Amino acid sequence: MAAAVVLLLATTARAEPAPAGIEEACRGAASRDSAVDYAHCVSSLSSDRQSRRDAADMPALAAAATRMAIEHAAATEARFDGLGEAEESPRARARLGHCLEVYGAAADVLRDALDNIRARVYGRAVEQIAAALGAAERCEDAWKGEEEQRNVPAVATEHDREYGRLATVALGLTAGIA
């Protein structure tokens, strides 16, 4: 037990604070959009080595947040693909297929937004991120009122929630430079 406490304290002591640029960017995003979770924004960007290095560069932070949202959309898409392959019910498979398409499309739109951020076409990037933001809701809507809900949406709910949070951060940061 004592060794675990010492290890925890040593690990905690080495944790670096978030760069001021990340905190400032997230504070601005949260003040512009109440849907942006400041703490989540800071922790997400701080966990990315490139973001820590580019903490004073708002376009780089917007690009990093968008890249994280793309990665999460792609991971969620893969998750639905795996669930669909294992699902026995044709109706549930169809709903999972819908979610697969929704997240695939969201990842594609976010990739376009990332290209626009890099090209400094921020207004268009904001529109694209906003369009991709609704993927989680569109997926969850496919399951509303269904008896077959069972475990499938519960498994994906956390992925949906995290995708939405990351896309919201990307939108808030990109809107700040548009």
N, C-alpha and C positions, 0 to 999 in steps of 0.2 A: 504494500500500500504506500509506504513512504517513498519507494522508488518511483511509483506512478506519479505522485505529487511532485517530486523533484523533476521528472521528465516533463510534466505539464508546465511547471514554472519555467523551465529552460526553453521550452518551445514557445511559450508566450512571450518571454523576454526577447527572443530573437525576431518576433513578428515586427516588421517595419510599418511605421505609420504610412498612411496614404499620402502621396505627394500632394502638395498644396494645390497644384493645377487641377488635379482630379477632383479634389474636394470643391474647388471653386466652380468647375464645370458642372458638377452634379448639383451643387446648390443653385446655380442658374437654371439648369434644366428643371429642377423641382419647383422653382419659383414660377417658371413659365407654364408648367403643366403639372397640376396637382396629382396626376396619375403616376408621375415619376417618383419612385421610392428612393429617396436620397441615400439611405444606408445601402440599399441594394446596388445602386449606381456606383457608389464608392467601392464597395467590396468587389463587384464584377470587374470594374476597370483596374482596380489595384491588383487583382489576381492575374492580370495579363502583363507579361514582361514588357511588351512593346508599348502598351499604354503607360506604364510607369516611366519608360524612357521618354515618351512623347507627351508627358503630362501638361506641358504648357502649350501644346499645339491642338487647338479645338478641332480643326478638320481631322486630324489624326485620331483624336478621341472619338469623334463621331463615326469615323471609319471603323475603329476597333469595336465599338458597340454594335455597329451594323454587322460586322463580321461574326461577332459572337451570336447575334440573332440568327444569322444564316446557318451557323454550325448547329445551333439548337433546333432550328426548323428541320434541317437535314437529319439530325439524330431522331427527332420525333417522327419524321416520315419513315425512317428505317424501323422504328418501334412499331408503327402501325402496320408496316409491311409484314413484320414477324408475327404480329398478333393475327393478321388476316390469314396467313398461311396455316396457323394453328386452329383457327375458328371453324367449328363444324356447322353452325347455323348460316344458311345462305343470306338471311336478312342482316345478321350481324356482320358477315363478310362484306356485304354491300356497303354498310355504314363505315366499316373500317377502310374500305376502298375509297369512299368519299373523303375521309380524313387524310388518307394517303395523297390524294390528288390536291386537296386544299393546302397541305403543308409543302408539297412539291412546288405548287404554284407560288406560295409565299416565299420559298427559298429562291426561286427564279426572280421574282420581283425585287427581293432584297439584294440579290447579286447586281441587278440593274441599278438599284439605288447606290450600292457601293461604288460602282463604276462612275455614277454621277457625282458622288462625293469626291472621288479622286480627280474628276474633271472639273470640280468646283461649280457644278450645276446644282446648287443646294436646294433651290425651290422645287425642282423636279424630284430630287431625292426625298424631300419631305413628303411629297405627294405619294411616292412609291412606298415609302415606309408606312405611311398612314393606311394605304390600301392593303398592305401585307399584315397589318396589325390585327385584323379581324379573323385571322385563321383559326385561332383557338375557339372563338365563339361559333364560327361556322361549323367547325367539327363537332362541338358539343351540341349544337342545335340538331344535328343528325340523330342524336340519341334521345332527345327529349320525348318523354312519354312512352318509351319502348320497354316492353317486358324483358327484352333480352339485354338490358343494361348490365345485369350481373356485375361482373368484375371489370369489363373492358374499359368503360370510361374512368373508373377509379384508377386503373393502372396508368392511364394517359393523362389524368387530371393534373398531376404534378408537372408533367412535361408541358402541357398546355399553359399552365400558370407561369412557369419559368420562361417559356417562349414569349408570352405576353409581356412579362416584366422586362425582358431584354429588348424587345422591339420598342417598348415605350421609352426606355432609356435612349435607344438609338434615335427615336423620333425627337425626344426632348433636346438632345445634344445637337442634332442636325438643324432643328428649327432655330436654335440659338445662333447659328452662323448663316442662316438663309437670308 
